Amino acid sequence: VGGGASGLTVANRLSEDPTVTVLVLEAGPADNGEVVIEVPQFVGQDVGGRYDWNLTTTPQTFLDGAARPMPQGRALGGGTILNAMLVNRGGQGDYNDWEALGNPGWSWTNMLPYFMKSERYTPVYSEDIAAQFSIRYDPGVHGFDGPLNVSYPKYFYNASANFFDALTELGIPTAFDPNDGTVAGASFLPVNIDPVNMTRSTARKAYYDPYAARPNLWVATEQHVTRLIIEGVAGNSNSTTANPGDGSVGSGNSTGVGGALFGVGSSTNTTSTGGGAAAALRERTLENNADGELVEVNAANVTLTINSSPVAVTTATSSSTATTEATPAQSSELRILGVEFAPDASATRRNVSARREVIVAAGSRHTVQVLQLSGIGPRSLLEKYQIPVAIDLPGVGQNLQDHYLVGTFYPYNNHSHIYPTLLSTNASFNAAAEAEYYANRTGPWTAGSPDGVAFPSLPDIVNGSTSIADEAEKQADDEYLVPGLDATVVAGYGAQKSALIAALLDRNRAAYEIINNNAGSLTVATMRPFTRGTVQITSSEPFQPPAIDPRYGSNPIDLQVLVAALKFNRRILATPSMLELQPAQFVPPVDANDDALMQIVKNGIRTEYHPAGTCAMLPLGLGGVVSPRLQVYGTQNLRIVDASIFPILPASHLQAVVYGVAEKAADIIKADWAARSSTSIPLTSASAQIYSSSAVGVSSRNVSSVSLATISPIIDVSSTVFSTPETSLPSTAPPATSIGHVASETAVVCTTNSANDATRSASAVASQSLMTSTSTTVSMESTAPNRSTAPVLPASASTLQTLVKSGAVPTSTALVLPSIIPNANATTVDAEMHQGVVAFITWLIQLLHRR
C-alpha cells in the first residue's frame, strides 16, 4: 500500500523471486518527466503542485495559532520527486538508540549494509572541488552498484566554501564523510542525482522503471486504499460505501510552504523534458476491458483482474463452519485478507486479496489513516467514529516527530560572488545557465539551492553548557505530552527522552541542522525534537484527510535549542570568512534579544518534511505498533515498512534512511517466509490451493487465459502453522511413499490431458505478495510452457496421520497436498500426475479421519 521510496523498494526486492507476485497500489499518478521534477535547479518548486497531497496541520496553539503546510509526495515515487535531494544517514548512535529501545538487529552495524545496498555512489568529479568544499568520502561506507544514483552536482557556489571556512574557524568539524556516522559537523552532502545527465534520481527511476517488465511486479497508480479487509471483522461501512458526486481523492487544500524552505508549487506551469510519452506508458493505470472488468496489463502482457464484488468476511466457529461476522472481533492474531481501494470517493470500491502479506508503505500520515479506518488503533478514537475495533493498539497515530525549522534572511551584498538568486533576478544569467545545462549537463542548473549544510552538536554551539539538557532531565515523562495518553505511550516517550538527553550532551552527535542556501539564508532545524504530536482520522470516511498535529513547540526544550542555534548564526556571520560576503542581518535582526528570538522562532517554525514515528517500532509496553520484524502487533500478516516505524528520528534527511529501512525490511520478509516454508507445514484456509483445469475443460491449447474464478478447487489447505516436533519437516529425504506441499505456497493450476497440456507454474499464478489476488479475484494471461513442475518440500505420511488423529486437522478441514514425491530423491513432480494422486490422497485423508 503506497508506491513511494519504501513501497517501491520492498516491491522490487520481493519480486526478485519469480514465484512471488507483488501488486503496488499508489494513490497518486505517475509523473510525466516535468522540468520542475527532473532538473535540480527547481528543487522544491513543485511543493503544493499536482504531485503533493497538499496537507496542512491543525492550528499550532503552542506557537502562533496558525496551521502549517505539511507537504507529502502523492505520486509514483512519493516524496522522492519533491524532496531537496540531500542524502545522509545520521549518526551511528541514532541507530544504536533504535536497538536499545527494544529492537535487536537495528543498530548502525546492522543498518549500514542496507544503506550501502541501496546506493550507486559516484564520487565528486574533481579533486580540487573536493578539497575546496570539504568533500570527503570513505569507500567502506558506500555502495557502488545499488539502484539509487547518489552523486554531486557539477556546479558549486563559492559561498559554501565561505560557510565551511567559518565553521572551521569556530571549531566545528569539517572535511569528513557525512555518511560514516561518526562526526557532528559540516560537510557537503551528496544528492540523489544521475551523475551523467544531472537529473533527479527518484524511487521510481531506481526501483521500478528498470524492472517494469517483470511479469510478477504490478503497479496501479491513482488507487487510494480505503481499508484493510480483516478476517472476522465486519469493517468500517463508510470506507466501503461510495459517495456519488464526491470526486475528492483525499488531498488537502494547502497551496505550498508559504515562504519557508521551498516555494509554491508550479508543476502545472512547466513543460516536459521529452520523457512524458515514455512516462505515460509506464504509468499502467487500471482500465476497464471489453467485458467491463477492471484490468491492468503489465510489460510482460500479463493481465490482472481486480474483483469488484464485496469480500465476504468470515470467522471460524467451534464446529469449523464459516459464518458472516456481524460484530467486532478481538484477536491476538488477526489475518489481513486483502485491501479495498478506489480512485476517488465517488467510485465503486474494489478489492484485492493477499495470499501472504499486506505491507503498508503509505507514509507516516496515511499509514496511520489506513490502520485506523480499518479498526486498528486507540479504542476510544475508533469508537468515536463508530469503527469496529479489530485491535486496540494505543500507539497508532501517536509519537509523531518532525525536524522543524526556522528560516532566516541575511542577504549577501558582495556582488563579486555568484548566488542562486541570480537565476531569478538576472534573465541573461539564467538563460546562459539553461543553455549550459542542456548542452553539457553542467552549470548552475545542476545544483539545487540547499547545498552545503552542517549538523553541529549542542556543546559546540553553547560553549559546553549543559543547561538545556539539565532542564530536559527535570521534566516528567508526561509533562508536555497530550493529556490522557495510554500509559504505554508515555513509557515509550520516557525511554526516548533519556536517549535524546544523552544525544544533546554528546559532542559527536548533531543537535540541529544549518541549511545553507548560498544566498543569505542559514535556516536552522532541530534534529532532536522532544515534542511529540499525533495523526488521527477525523471521520470514518477514507477520503477525508487526517488531522495532523505535530504540536510544534509544545516542549520548550526544542524552542531553546532553536534560539541557541540562531544565536550561533550570529557568530558564524561574524567570522572573517562570512564577513567577506557582506551579510545583512534582517531576520532575525542583529539586536534581537532572547525574548525577540523566541518570538521569531514561534512565528517562523515550519516542517522540514521529515515526519515519522507514528507507528513506532517499539515493544508493546512502550506504545509500540510494530515488532522488530515490522509486523503489526496482533496480526499474522500485516507489516509496515515506511518512516512511521522509526522509534526516534535520526539526525539526518530521511530519504536515505527510508531506503535503508525498506531494504532491510525486504530481507526480513524474505527470511520470515523462508523460515516458515522450511520449518512448518502450513495448514490454512488462506494458503495454497490446487486447481484442476480438467474440471472445466481448460488447456493451454484452446485458451490463453486461465481464470481461477472458473476452476474448481480440489483440496485446500488450512492457515494455522504448527511447529511441534510431530509436524516439523524432516531434515532428510522421506521414504518413497510421502506427501509434500508447494514450498512457495502459491496457487497452482494443473492440467492432466497429456504432456502437451500446459499448466500455469507456481510463479505465473503466484498470489503471494504485498497485495495479491486469490480465488475469485485474479485472472491472468500468459503463454504457458508445455510442461509444468512444482517444487515441493517432503513431509512423512506418519506426520499427516498424527495431525489428523490428534484433532489438529478438523474433520471439516480439507488439506492441500499439491504434490506426490515418487521417490526419496525427487524434488519436483510433473503437474500432470496430480489428478490421480489427488483422488488417492483425498480418500486417504477420509480414511484416517475415521480411525
C-alpha positions in Angstrom: 0.0 0.0 0.0 1.9 3.0 -1.3 4.4 3.4 -4.1 6.9 5.8 -2.6 10.5 5.1 -1.6 9.8 2.4 0.8 6.9 0.7 -1.1 8.8 0.5 -4.4 12.0 -0.7 -2.7 10.2 -3.6 -1.0 8.2 -4.4 -4.1 11.3 -4.5 -6.2 13.2 -6.8 -3.8 10.3 -9.2 -3.1 9.6 -9.5 -6.9 13.2 -10.6 -7.4 11.8 -14.0 -6.6 9.8 -15.0 -9.7 7.4 -17.1 -7.6 6.3 -14.1 -5.7 3.7 -11.7 -7.2 3.6 -8.2 -6.0 1.0 -5.6 -6.5 1.6 -1.9 -5.5 -1.3 0.4 -5.1 -0.3 4.1 -5.3 -2.8 6.8 -4.7 -1.1 9.4 -6.9 -0.3 9.5 -10.6 3.0 8.8 -12.3 4.9 11.9 -13.2 5.5 12.9 -16.8 9.1 13.9 -16.5 8.3 17.6 -15.9 11.2 20.0 -15.8 10.3 21.1 -12.2 10.9 17.5 -11.1 13.8 16.5 -13.3 16.1 19.5 -13.1 17.9 20.1 -9.8 17.7 23.9 -10.2 13.9 23.7 -9.5 14.2 21.7 -6.3 11.1 22.3 -4.1 9.2 24.3 -6.6 6.7 21.6 -7.1 5.6 21.5 -3.5 2.0 22.5 -3.5 1.5 21.2 -7.0 -0.1 18.2 -8.7 2.2 15.6 -7.0 1.7 16.9 -3.4 -1.0 15.7 -1.0 -1.3 19.4 0.0 -1.9 18.6 3.6 -1.9 21.1 6.5 -1.5 20.7 10.2 -4.1 21.7 12.8 -3.7 25.2 14.3 -0.4 25.2 16.2 -1.5 26.5 19.6 1.9 26.4 21.2 3.2 28.7 18.5 1.1 31.5 17.0 -2.1 29.6 16.5 -1.8 29.3 12.7 -1.8 26.0 10.8 1.3 25.0 8.8 1.6 23.3 5.4 2.6 19.6 5.6 3.7 18.5 2.1 3.9 14.9 1.1 4.5 13.3 -2.2 1.4 11.9 -3.9 2.9 10.2 -7.0 4.7 7.0 -8.0 8.0 7.6 -6.2 6.4 9.5 -3.4 8.4 12.3 -1.8 11.5 11.4 -3.8 10.1 13.5 -6.7 9.6 16.6 -4.4 12.4 16.5 -1.8 15.6 18.5 -1.6 17.6 15.6 -2.8 20.0 15.5 0.1 21.4 12.1 1.1 22.7 11.4 4.6 22.0 8.8 7.2 22.5 10.4 10.6 24.9 9.2 13.3 25.8 5.8 14.5 24.3 6.5 17.9 20.9 7.2 16.3 20.6 3.5 15.2 22.2 2.2 18.3 19.4 4.0 20.2 16.8 2.2 18.0 18.3 -1.1 19.1 18.5 0.0 22.8 14.8 0.9 22.7 13.9 -2.8 22.2 14.7 -3.5 18.6 17.5 -6.1 18.3 19.1 -6.2 14.9 18.6 -2.4 14.2 21.9 -0.9 15.3 24.2 1.0 13.0 26.2 -2.1 12.3 23.0 -3.8 11.2 21.8 -0.9 9.1 25.0 0.0 7.2 24.9 -2.9 4.7 21.4 -1.8 3.7 22.3 1.9 3.3 25.1 0.6 1.0 22.9 -1.8 -0.8 20.5 1.0 -1.9 23.0 3.4 -3.4 25.1 3.7 -6.5 27.6 6.2 -5.3 29.7 8.3 -7.7 32.4 10.5 -6.0 32.7 14.1 -6.9 34.2 14.7 -10.3 37.2 16.9 -9.3 39.8 16.5 -6.5 40.2 20.3 -6.5 36.5 20.8 -5.9 36.6 18.1 -3.2 39.3 20.0 -1.4 37.7 23.4 -1.8 34.3 22.3 -0.5 35.3 19.8 2.2 34.0 16.8 0.3 35.5 13.6 1.7 34.3 10.0 1.3 35.1 6.7 2.7 34.6 3.8 0.2 34.0 1.4 3.1 30.6 3.0 3.9 29.2 3.4 0.3 27.6 1.2 -2.2 28.6 1.4 -5.9 26.1 -0.9 -7.6 22.8 -0.2 -6.0 19.7 1.1 -7.7 19.7 4.8 -6.5 22.2 7.2 -8.0 24.0 9.2 -5.4 26.5 11.8 -6.5 27.2 15.6 -6.6 26.2 18.5 -8.9 28.5 19.9 -11.5 28.4 23.4 -10.1 29.3 24.7 -6.7 28.6 28.2 -5.2 31.6 29.7 -3.6 29.5 30.8 -0.7 29.6 27.2 0.5 33.3 27.4 0.9 33.0 30.6 2.9 30.4 28.9 5.1 32.7 25.8 5.8 35.7 28.0 6.5 33.6 30.0 9.0 32.6 26.8 10.8 36.2 25.6 10.9 37.2 29.0 12.5 34.6 28.3 15.2 35.8 24.8 15.9 33.0 22.8 14.1 34.4 19.7 12.4 34.5 19.7 8.6 36.2 17.6 5.9 34.8 14.2 6.7 32.4 11.7 5.1 29.0 12.7 6.5 27.7 9.2 5.9 30.1 7.3 8.1 28.0 8.3 11.1 30.9 9.3 13.4 31.1 13.1 13.5 28.7 16.1 14.2 29.8 18.9 11.9 29.7 20.4 8.4 30.0 18.7 5.1 28.8 18.9 1.6 26.1 16.3 1.3 25.7 14.1 -1.8 22.4 14.2 -3.6 20.2 11.7 -5.4 21.2 12.7 -8.9 22.2 10.9 -12.1 25.9 11.7 -12.4 25.7 11.6 -16.2 22.6 13.6 -17.2 22.3 15.5 -14.0 18.6 14.7 -13.4 16.8 13.7 -10.2 17.1 10.0 -9.3 13.7 9.0 -7.8 12.5 5.8 -6.3 10.5 5.2 -9.5 13.6 5.5 -11.7 15.7 3.5 -9.3 13.4 0.7 -8.2 10.6 0.4 -10.7 11.2 1.6 -14.2 14.2 -0.7 -15.0 12.1 -3.7 -13.6 8.7 -2.9 -15.0 8.9 -5.8 -17.4 8.9 -8.4 -14.6 5.7 -10.4 -15.0 5.3 -10.7 -11.3 5.6 -7.0 -10.5 2.4 -4.9 -10.8 1.8 -1.2 -10.1 -1.5 0.5 -10.2 -1.5 4.3 -9.9 -4.3 6.6 -8.7 -5.8 3.9 -6.5 -6.5 5.0 -2.9 -6.6 2.2 -0.3 -9.7 2.8 1.8 -9.3 0.0 4.3 -7.7 -3.3 5.2 -10.0 -6.4 4.9 -9.6 -8.3 8.2 -10.8 -11.8 8.8 -13.5 -11.9 11.3 -14.1 -8.2 11.4 -17.1 -6.6 9.7 -15.1 -3.4 9.0 -15.9 0.3 8.6 -19.0 0.5 6.4 -18.3 4.2 5.5 -15.0 3.1 3.9 -16.8 0.6 1.7 -19.7 2.9 0.6 -19.1 5.1 -2.5 -20.3 8.7 -2.3 -21.8 9.6 -5.8 -20.8 13.1 -6.9 -17.9 13.4 -4.4 -14.7 13.4 -6.5 -12.3 14.0 -3.7 -9.1 12.0 -3.6 -8.0 12.6 -0.1 -5.9 15.7 -0.7 -5.8 18.8 1.4 -6.1 22.4 0.4 -2.6 23.7 1.1 -1.0 25.7 -1.7 2.6 25.4 -0.7 5.0 26.1 2.1 4.4 29.8 2.3 7.9 31.1 2.2 9.8 28.6 4.3 12.5 26.4 2.7 10.8 26.0 -0.6 8.3 27.9 -2.7 4.8 27.4 -4.0 4.2 24.5 -6.4 4.4 25.2 -10.2 4.2 21.8 -11.9 1.1 22.7 -13.9 3.0 25.6 -15.5 6.1 23.6 -16.6 6.8 21.7 -19.7 8.1 18.2 -20.2 11.7 17.4 -20.9 10.7 14.9 -23.5 10.2 11.9 -21.2 6.4 12.4 -21.0 5.4 9.8 -23.6 7.6 7.1 -22.1 6.4 8.0 -18.6 2.8 7.7 -19.7 3.5 4.2 -21.0 5.0 3.2 -17.7 2.1 4.5 -15.6 -0.1 1.5 -16.2 -3.3 2.6 -14.5 -6.2 0.3 -14.2 -8.7 0.3 -17.0 -12.0 -1.5 -18.0 -11.7 -4.1 -20.6 -14.3 -5.2 -23.2 -16.1 -7.3 -20.6 -16.3 -4.4 -18.1 -13.6 -5.9 -15.8 -11.0 -3.6 -14.2 -7.7 -4.8 -15.5 -4.1 -3.7 -15.8 -1.7 -5.1 -18.4 2.0 -5.0 -17.4 5.0 -5.0 -19.7 5.0 -8.8 -19.9 1.5 -8.9 -21.3 0.0 -10.4 -18.2 -3.4 -9.2 -17.2 -4.5 -8.8 -13.6 -8.2 -8.7 -12.9 -9.4 -6.9 -9.8 -12.6 -8.1 -8.0 -15.4 -5.5 -7.8 -17.6 -7.7 -5.5 -17.6 -7.2 -1.7 -15.3 -9.6 0.2 -17.2 -12.0 2.4 -15.7 -11.6 5.9 -16.0 -14.9 7.8 -14.9 -16.3 11.0 -14.4 -19.9 12.1 -16.9 -21.3 14.7 -16.4 -24.1 17.1 -17.8 -26.5 14.6 -15.4 -25.2 11.9 -18.2 -23.8 9.7 -17.9 -20.4 8.2 -20.3 -17.6 9.1 -20.5 -13.9 8.4 -19.2 -11.9 11.3 -21.5 -9.0 12.2 -19.8 -7.8 15.3 -16.2 -6.6 16.0 -13.7 -9.4 16.8 -10.8 -9.2 19.2 -7.9 -11.5 18.4 -4.2 -11.6 19.2 -3.5 -12.9 15.7 -5.8 -11.4 13.1 -5.3 -12.2 9.5 -5.5 -9.5 6.9 -7.3 -10.9 3.9 -6.5 -8.0 1.5 -7.4 -4.4 0.9 -10.2 -2.3 -0.5 -9.5 0.7 -2.8 -10.9 3.2 -5.2 -9.6 6.1 -7.3 -11.9 8.7 -5.5 -14.7 9.0 -3.1 -17.4 8.6 -5.7 -16.0 5.4 -7.2 -17.2 1.8 -6.5 -14.8 0.1 -4.1 -12.8 -2.8 -5.4 -10.7 -5.3 -3.5 -7.7 -7.5 -3.9 -6.8 -10.4 -1.7 -3.4 -11.1 -0.3 -2.0 -14.6 -0.4 0.8 -14.0 2.0 1.0 -10.5 3.4 -0.2 -6.9 3.2 2.6 -4.4 3.5 1.8 -0.8 4.2 4.1 1.9 3.0 1.8 4.9 2.8 4.0 7.3 4.9 3.8 8.5 8.5 0.4 10.1 8.0 -1.6 7.9 5.6 -0.3 4.6 7.1 -1.9 5.7 10.3 -5.1 6.6 8.5 -5.4 3.2 6.8 -4.9 1.4 10.1 -7.4 3.5 12.0 -10.0 3.3 9.3 -9.6 -0.5 9.4 -10.1 -0.7 13.1 -6.5 -0.8 14.3 -5.7 1.9 16.7 -6.8 3.5 20.0 -10.2 2.1 21.0 -11.5 5.5 22.1 -10.8 7.1 18.7 -12.3 4.2 16.8 -15.4 4.1 18.9 -15.8 7.8 18.4 -16.3 7.3 14.7 -18.2 4.0 15.1 -15.5 1.9 13.6 -15.5 -1.7 14.7 -12.4 -2.3 16.8 -10.2 -5.0 15.4 -7.1 -4.3 17.5 -7.0 -1.8 20.4 -3.5 -0.5 19.7 -2.9 2.8 21.5 0.4 3.7 19.7 -1.2 4.0 16.3 -1.0 7.8 15.4 1.0 8.7 18.5 4.7 9.6 18.7 4.6 12.0 15.7 8.0 13.6 15.4 9.4 16.1 12.9 12.5 18.0 12.3 11.1 21.5 12.3 12.9 24.6 11.0 13.1 28.3 11.3 14.0 30.4 8.3 16.5 33.3 8.4 17.3 36.2 6.0 20.9 37.5 5.8 21.2 38.7 2.2 24.8 38.9 0.9 25.9 42.2 -0.6 29.2 41.3 -2.1 28.2 41.1 -5.7 31.5 39.8 -6.9 30.2 36.4 -5.9 27.6 34.4 -7.8 24.5 33.5 -5.8 21.5 31.3 -6.7 19.2 34.4 -6.6 20.7 35.5 -9.9 18.7 32.7 -11.6 15.5 34.5 -10.8 16.7 38.1 -10.9 19.0 38.1 -14.0 17.3 36.7 -17.1 20.5 36.6 -19.2 22.4 34.7 -16.5 19.5 32.2 -16.2 19.3 31.8 -20.0 23.0 31.0 -20.1 22.7 28.5 -17.3 19.8 26.8 -19.0 21.8 26.6 -22.3 24.8 25.2 -20.5 22.7 22.6 -18.7 21.1 21.2 -21.9 24.3 21.4 -23.9 26.7 19.9 -21.3 24.8 19.0 -18.2 26.9 21.3 -16.2 26.5 24.7 -14.6 24.1 26.3 -12.0 21.0 24.3 -13.2 22.7 21.1 -11.9 22.7 22.5 -8.3 19.7 22.9 -6.0 19.6 25.8 -3.6 20.1 23.8 -0.3 23.7 22.9 -0.7 26.5 22.8 1.8 24.9 22.1 5.3 26.0 21.5 8.8 24.9 19.3 11.8 26.6 20.8 14.8 26.4 19.3 18.3 24.8 21.3 21.2 28.0 21.5 23.2 29.8 23.1 20.3 27.4 26.0 20.0 26.8 26.7 23.7 30.4 26.5 24.9 29.9 23.2 26.6 26.9 24.4 28.7 24.5 21.6 29.9 21.7 23.9 31.0 19.3 22.8 28.2 19.9 19.1 28.8 19.6 19.6 32.5 16.2 21.2 32.1 15.1 18.3 29.9 16.2 15.9 32.6 13.9 17.6 35.2 10.8 17.1 33.0 8.3 14.4 34.0 7.7 12.0 31.1 4.1 13.1 30.6 4.6 16.8 31.3 4.5 18.0 27.7 2.6 15.2 26.1 -1.0 15.1 25.0 -3.1 14.7 28.2 -4.7 11.3 28.9 -2.3 9.2 26.8 -2.1 5.5 27.4 0.5 4.6 29.9 2.5 2.5 27.4 2.8 5.5 25.1 4.0 7.7 28.0 6.6 5.0 29.0 7.8 4.8 25.4 8.4 8.6 25.4 10.2 8.3 28.6 12.7 5.8 27.1 13.1 8.1 24.1 13.7 11.1 26.3 16.6 9.5 28.0 18.2 8.8 24.6 17.6 12.4 23.5 19.2 13.9 26.5 22.3 11.7 26.1 22.5 12.9 22.4 22.3 16.5 23.4 25.2 16.1 25.7 27.4 14.3 23.2 29.8 16.4 21.2 29.9 13.8 18.4 26.1 13.8 17.8 24.2 16.5 16.0 21.6 18.6 17.8 20.4 20.6 14.9 21.0 21.4 11.2 22.1 24.6 9.4 20.7 24.6 5.9 22.8 27.0 3.8 21.2 28.2 0.6 24.2 30.2 -0.6 22.2 33.3 -0.9 22.0 34.6 2.7 19.8 32.1 4.5 21.1 29.9 7.2 17.9 28.1 8.2 18.1 26.1 11.5 16.2 22.9 12.2 16.1 20.8 15.3 17.4 17.3 14.9 16.5 16.0 18.4 12.8 17.0 18.8 11.4 16.4 22.3 7.9 17.4 21.1 5.5 14.6 20.2 2.4 15.0 18.1 -0.5 13.0 16.7 -2.1 11.8 13.5 -5.8 10.9 13.8 -8.7 10.3 11.5 -11.4 13.0 11.7 -14.1 10.8 10.1 -14.8 7.3 9.1 -14.7 8.5 5.5 -11.5 7.3 3.8 -11.1 10.4 1.6 -11.2 12.9 4.4 -7.6 13.9 5.2 -6.4 13.0 8.7 -5.8 15.6 11.4 -2.1 16.2 11.7 -1.0 17.9 14.9 2.8 18.0 15.3 2.3 20.2 18.4 5.3 22.2 17.4 6.9 23.9 20.4 4.8 22.1 23.0 8.1 21.0 24.6 10.2 24.1 25.4 13.4 22.2 25.0 13.0 22.4 21.2 12.5 26.1 21.3 15.5 26.7 23.4 17.7 24.7 21.0 16.5 26.8 18.1 17.1 30.0 20.0 20.7 28.8 20.7 21.1 28.0 17.0 20.0 31.5 15.9 22.5 33.0 18.3 25.2 30.8 16.9 24.3 32.0 13.4 25.5 35.5 14.6 28.9 34.0 15.5 29.1 32.4 12.1 28.2 35.7 10.3 30.9 37.5 12.4 33.7 35.3 11.1 36.1 36.8 8.6 35.1 34.2 6.0 31.4 35.2 6.2 32.1 38.9 6.5 33.7 38.7 3.1 30.1 38.1 1.8 28.8 41.3 3.5 25.7 39.8 5.1 22.9 42.0 6.3 21.1 40.6 9.3 17.4 41.2 8.7 15.7 38.1 10.2 16.5 37.9 13.0 17.8 41.5 13.4 21.2 41.8 14.8 19.9 43.4 18.0 17.2 40.9 18.8 17.3 39.7 22.5 16.3 36.3 23.7 12.6 37.1 24.0 12.6 38.5 20.5 14.4 35.5 19.2 11.9 33.2 20.9 9.0 35.0 19.2 10.8 34.8 15.8 11.1 31.0 16.4 7.4 30.6 17.3 6.3 32.6 14.3 8.7 31.0 11.9 8.5 27.3 12.6 7.7 25.1 9.6 8.2 21.5 8.8 11.5 20.2 7.3 9.4 17.5 5.6 10.6 14.7 8.0 7.5 13.5 9.9 8.0 10.0 11.3 7.3 7.7 14.3 3.5 7.3 14.2 3.6 3.5 14.1 6.7 3.1 16.1 8.9 0.0 16.2 8.9 -0.4 19.9 7.8 -3.0 22.4 4.1 -3.1 23.2 4.8 -1.9 26.7 6.4 1.2 25.2 3.5 2.1 23.0 4.8 0.2 20.0 2.9 -0.7 16.9 5.3 -3.0 15.1 7.8 -5.5 16.3 11.5 -5.6 15.1 10.2 -7.9 12.3 8.0 -4.9 11.3 4.8 -6.9 12.0 1.9 -5.1 13.4 1.1 -6.4 16.9 -1.9 -8.6 16.9 -1.8 -9.6 13.3 -0.5 -12.6 11.4 0.4 -10.9 8.1 0.4 -7.1 8.3 3.7 -5.2 8.1 4.7 -1.5 7.9 7.9 -0.5 6.2 7.9 3.3 6.0 9.1 6.2 8.2 6.2 5.7 10.5 8.1 2.8 12.2 11.1 5.0 13.2 11.0 4.8 17.0 13.0 8.1 17.2 14.2 10.4 14.4 17.8 10.2 13.3 19.7 13.4 12.8 19.5 13.4 9.0 17.4 14.0 6.0 15.1 10.9 5.7 15.2 9.6 2.2 18.4 7.6 2.7 17.1 6.2 6.0 13.8 5.2 4.4 15.6 3.4 1.6 17.8 1.6 4.1 14.9 0.6 6.3 13.0 -0.7 3.2 16.0 -2.7 2.0 16.3 -4.3 5.4 12.5 -4.9 5.6 12.6 -6.8 2.3 15.3 -9.1 3.7 13.3 -9.6 6.9 10.2 -10.6 5.0 12.1 -13.0 2.8 13.8 -14.6 5.8 10.5 -15.0 7.6 8.9 -16.6 4.5 11.8 -18.9 4.1 11.7 -19.9 7.8 8.0 -20.7 7.6 8.4 -22.7 4.4 11.3 -24.7 5.7 10.2 -25.5 9.3 6.5 -26.0 9.3 3.6 -27.5 7.4 1.1 -24.6 6.9 -2.5 -25.7 7.4 -4.6 -22.7 6.5 -7.7 -21.8 4.5 -6.0 -18.7 3.2 -2.9 -20.5 1.9 -2.2 -22.6 -1.2 -4.9 -24.1 -3.4 -4.7 -26.7 -6.2 -7.0 -26.4 -9.2 -7.7 -28.9 -11.9 -8.3 -27.5 -15.4 -9.9 -30.8 -16.3 -12.9 -29.8 -14.2 -13.8 -27.1 -16.8 -12.0 -28.5 -19.8 -9.3 -25.9 -19.8 -5.9 -26.4 -21.5 -3.3 -24.2 -23.0 -4.1 -25.4 -26.5 -7.5 -23.8 -26.7 -7.4 -20.8 -24.3 -4.9 -18.1 -23.5 -6.5 -17.1 -20.2 -6.9 -19.3 -17.1 -9.3 -17.7 -14.6 -9.1 -19.0 -11.0 -12.7 -17.9 -10.7 -13.9 -20.7 -13.0 -11.6 -23.6 -11.9 -12.8 -25.8 -9.2 -10.6 -26.2 -6.1 -10.0 -29.9 -5.4 -8.4 -29.7 -1.9 -7.5 -26.7 0.3 -5.0 -26.0 3.0 -5.8 -24.6 6.4 -4.0 -21.4 7.8 -2.6 -22.4 11.2 1.1 -23.1 11.2 2.1 -26.0 13.5 5.6 -26.2 14.8 5.5 -29.2 17.2 8.1 -32.0 16.6 5.4 -34.1 15.1 4.7 -31.6 12.4 8.2 -30.4 11.6 9.5 -31.3 8.3 12.2 -33.9 8.4 15.8 -32.8 7.7 16.4 -35.8 5.4 14.5 -37.1 2.4 11.4 -39.1 3.3 10.5 -42.7 2.3 9.3 -43.4 -1.2 5.7 -43.1 0.0 5.3 -39.5 1.1 3.4 -36.3 0.7 4.5 -32.7 0.3 3.4 -29.1 -0.1 4.3 -26.4 -2.5 7.2 -24.6 -1.0 6.2 -21.2 -2.3 2.6 -21.6 -1.1 1.3 -20.3 -4.4 -1.8 -21.2 -6.3 -1.0 -23.9 -8.9 -3.2 -24.7 -11.9 -2.8 -28.2 -13.2 -3.8 -29.9 -16.5 -3.8 -33.6 -16.9 -4.8 -34.4 -20.5 -1.4 -35.0 -21.9 2.2 -33.9 -21.8 1.4 -31.1 -24.2 -1.4 -29.8 -21.9 0.3 -26.9 -20.3 0.0 -25.7 -16.8 0.4 -22.4 -15.1 3.5 -22.7 -13.0 3.6 -21.6 -9.4 5.4 -18.4 -10.3 2.9 -17.5 -13.1 -0.2 -17.7 -10.9 1.5 -16.6 -7.7 -0.8 -14.9 -5.3 1.6 -14.1 -2.5 2.7 -10.6 -2.1 2.3 -7.2 -0.8 -1.1 -7.1 -2.5 -2.0 -10.2 -4.4 -5.2 -11.8 -5.5 -6.6 -15.3 -4.8 -9.5 -17.4 -5.8 -12.3 -15.3 -7.3 -10.2 -12.1 -7.6 -7.5 -12.9 -10.1 -7.3 -13.7 -13.7 -4.0 -13.7 -15.6 -2.9 -14.2 -19.2 0.4 -15.7 -20.2 2.0 -18.0 -22.6 2.3 -21.3 -20.6 5.2 -23.8 -21.1 4.5 -27.2 -22.5 5.1 -29.0 -19.2 5.0 -27.8 -15.6 6.7 -29.0 -12.4 6.1 -27.8 -8.9 8.8 -27.5 -6.2 7.9 -29.5 -3.1 9.0 -30.0 0.5 8.6 -33.5 1.9 6.5 -34.5 4.9 6.1 -38.1 6.1 2.8 -39.9 6.0 3.1 -40.5 9.7 3.2 -36.8 10.2 -0.1 -36.4 8.4 -1.7 -39.2 10.4 -0.5 -37.6 13.6 -2.1 -34.3 12.7 -5.4 -35.8 11.7 -5.8 -38.2 14.6 -4.7 -35.5 17.2 -7.5 -33.3 16.1 -5.2 -30.6 14.7 -7.0 -31.0 11.4 -10.8 -30.9 12.0 -13.0 -33.3 10.1 -14.4 -30.5 8.0 -11.0 -29.1 7.1 -9.6 -30.0 3.7 -5.8 -30.4 3.3 -3.9 -29.2 0.3 -1.2 -31.7 -0.6 -0.2 -30.5 -4.0 2.5 -33.0 -4.9 3.4 -36.6 -4.6 7.1 -37.4 -4.3 7.6 -40.7 -6.2 11.0 -41.5 -4.7 13.3 -40.4 -2.0 15.5 -38.3 -4.2 12.8 -36.4 -6.1 12.4 -32.7 -5.6 9.9 -31.9 -8.3 6.8 -33.6 -9.7 5.1 -33.3 -13.1 1.9 -31.4 -12.8 0.1 -34.0 -14.9 0.5 -36.6 -12.2 -1.8 -34.7 -9.9 -5.3 -35.8 -10.9 -4.8 -39.5 -10.0 -2.8 -38.9 -6.8 -5.2 -36.2 -5.6 -8.1 -38.7 -5.6 -6.0 -41.1 -3.7 -4.9 -38.6 -1.1 -8.5 -37.4 -0.6 -9.5 -41.0 0.1 -6.6 -41.5 2.4 -7.5 -38.4 4.5 -11.0 -39.5 4.8 -9.8 -43.0 5.9 -7.5 -41.5 8.6 -10.3 -39.4 9.9 -12.4 -42.5 10.6 -9.7 -44.3 12.5 
